[in-house]
Structure formats: C-alpha cells, structure tokens
C-alpha cells in the first residue's frame, strides 16, 4: 500500500477515536460506517496489531491504538503543515483557524484587533468559539485554545501570550453604602461576587497575620462569566476579584476602585495559546499567534 493510502487510513482511525465511533467518523470522511470500519481493519491487519476493542456499547483503544493516535495526529498535522507551507510560499497564509477562548479575552483582547488581522491576512478565516469552560482541544478539533490561568494539559503545545493580575474591586456607589474593607476579616461583612467553574477562584489569597492565606469567600452572587460579573460590580452589587484586562478601563476612569491593595496577593495570571502537536507549524496558525503577540497589549498589573 502506498504512503498516501496509509496516511488516509491513519486519518480515518484518528477520526473514529475523536468522534467516538464509525458512524460519526463517516460524516467527516465521506465513507459509509461500514467503509470506515473496513479501513480501520485494513490498518490493523497491515500493522499486525489490534488498535480498537469493539463492543456493542463503545470502542476502546488498545495500548497500540493509543500510541498510534498520538503519532498519527502528529503525522497528519505535519502533512497539513507541509502542504500549507508550500502553498503559502506562493502568497500569504490561507485557510480556516478554529479557535476557542473565554468571553473576556474575546471581548477585550481579540475583537478590537480583528480588523487589523483581516487586513493583513484576508485569506485566513477565523471560526471563533467563545466558552467560559475548559474545552477538549483535540476532541473538539481546535487549532488554538486561549486560556487564562494555570495550565494542566501536558500533551498540548503551549505559547505564552502574556500575563495579567487579579484585582479586587468595587464601585464607588457600593463603597459609599457599605464602607471599604481594610483587611481580610472585613470581607465577611460584605457582598462578594464570585466566578464559578474554577475551584481555585473561590478562595482569595490575602495577608492574614503576616502570611498569605487562601480566604474562602461566601458569595452573594455567583456567575460563570467574568464580563457579566464585572458588570455586576459596576452596578454596585458587590466586591469582585477579576483579571486585570477585564476591568482595566473601569479602573482607569474611576468606575471601579481597587481594594485591599496592601494585603491582596495578586498572583500572576498567565495567558496562553494551546495547540495540538503539529498545529503550531501551520503557517496560518503561526501568523495568528504571532499577530496576537504583536498587537494585543500587555494587561495592566
């Protein structure tokens, strides 16, 4: 079997795993479910190993299947990157980039610079998914996921885009009604606004008796969207702790006031682009990441 046919079979196998079955993979490959199954069987026969354990309820990968999945993704990405690089040599990068990011980054960092990106790269189309949750970068077949906060994905390629800080803030109207907290213990007498979805954000690191201590905050309101939480703080609903790039304009014009500045341990918040192995070499993805590094401002600290 020639190399092209072999790469096609590997691609089909990868799609079966990523989509969770033969029927789902057939929708992307253009083959019938039976044709997809036969392609995987031919690949197993050629390699002399079982890649999938088939049951009536689900597919499970063997150890050999897990190895091929990792290497197969790298091979397919390398083929696509090579083809894209050859085509890009005739002009600017082109194609579609599937990217995921949180609402706050999309609104405050991406949207303002997109016109410039389109001006520079008119043949690159962006498919942007905005989600305030952890996404499965590989399973959802993304090219790039932009994350704010600590990383846990060791299998993904990471490119640091910048850094922010978390700031505790409230509106002047709220402080006029309730007074300003001066130390960690004062927070129990205030209405706090808490972002959900990330357990570490339910505790605010504050100086207590000379030592940085995670202080559990009992929220008056919880929300899974940082931008909405900022709007709540602006309306005078309570005290919030948010990434600096979400609220830097409101702080700058006095609509929000930083609080507990002397005792809040404002740890750095990394902003990172995550990519499946091999995708970072695609000319269109490289152009997008390099553009973000050059044109999105470093958040206020």
WOMO-V872989 format. One record per helix or strand. SS is the DSSP state (helix for helix, strand for strand). FROM is the first residue (numbers start at 1). LEN is the number of residues. If there is no record, write none. Layout:
SS,FROM,LEN / SS,FROM,LEN
//
This chain:
helix,3,17 / helix,22,8 / helix,33,15 / strand,52,3 / strand,59,3 / helix,63,26 / strand,95,7 / helix,103,18 / strand,124,7 / strand,144,5 / strand,157,14 / helix,172,7 / helix,184,6 / strand,192,4 / helix,199,4 / strand,203,6 / strand,211,6 / strand,219,5 / helix,226,9 / strand,239,5 / helix,244,9 / strand,257,2 / strand,264,1 / strand,268,8 / helix,279,3 / helix,283,13
//
